[in-house]
């Protein structure tokens, strides 16, 4: 299974409109309802220049499970960053 498929299973979509080059990848996941601002959030996982960030709009703590860690590791592997 590819990293894109793994992130898709977790509810993320690959954002291709803001990425520059093959080593800049962003996955996003909307949480909640746009009708209620208090319930709406966007989770973002970004890979760029050998590092990744995982955050949400509200900058609060994000629970991370094994499936998310496997997807992140797979993306690192596909980018060749584990070999460095």
HELIX and SHEET records of a PDB file:
HELIX    1   1 UNK A    3  UNK A    9  1                                   7    
HELIX    2   2 UNK A   66  UNK A   79  1                                  14    
SHEET    1   A 4 UNK A  13  UNK A  15  0                                        
SHEET    2   A 4 UNK A  25  UNK A  31 -1                                        
SHEET    3   A 4 UNK A  41  UNK A  48 -1                                        
SHEET    4   A 4 UNK A  51  UNK A  56 -1                                        
END                                                                             
